Amino acid sequence: MHNRQLKFWLSLFISDQGWARRVSGVLGNQLANELPNKAHAVVTEKSDGNYLVSVRAPLQQKSGSDEFCRRYPSGGGRAAAAGINNLEATVFEKFCNDFDQFYQEILS
């Protein structure tokens, strides 16, 4: 598992196994409860090299997850919790930077 932490978010990378896909939403909720002032992205690498992403808005301001995820073709969800079913590996670094910028603007 790899971690990357920026100023406004925390992500966890978990392997492409059945258990990982089943727990990503639960893990996102747990992280949101433990660190309520940050947005969270739990990222699971898929067998094709792309990513499944589960996003949680900061509990202090439960908004924006759906708006952010809809920027990507397979993204959607609710304001407090959303996801991206197939984030292409080629845009992953852009996703990381955009996610940090998006929540920096919301929380500022």
Secondary structure, 3 states (H helix, E strand, C coil): CEEEECCCEEEEEECCCHHHHHHHHHHHHHHHHHCCCCEEEEEEECCCCCEEEEEECCCCCCCCHHHHHCCCCCEEECCCEEEEEEECHHHHHHHHHHHHHHHHHHHC
